[in-house]
Amino acid sequence: MARIPTRFFGPLLVSNSPTTRYTVAAAEKIVIRHVHISNPSASAVTFTLSIGSDAAATRLYDAFSIPANSVLDAFWYETVDAAEIIQTNAGTNNVLNITVNGDRIVLG
């Protein structure tokens, strides 16, 4: 089983509707280790991140407020299995910028 350090997506702007950012390949698993979100605007913006289709039960961040002119760096150990998706959305379209890094694990 190989562990490969990977940037899963980003830097990219977060839209104001749930958008699939990453789908874990078959015979793989990933571990999210770092989520970096910047808000360069003059206003706070809410942020939502889900594993699986966006719903209250799948959210790791649920309308979490990112203050104006600030950065959120979250260090995690969150596993995501084959065929699962990661979705993001924000309260304001194309303001927040996100990058997600971690380990890709090739099974078998």
Secondary structure, 3 states (H helix, E strand, C coil): CEEEEEEEEEEEECCCCCEEEEECCCCEEEEEEEEEEEECCCCCEEEEEEECCCCHHHEEEEEEEECCCEEEEEEEEEEEECCCEEEEEECCCCCCEEEEEEEEEECC
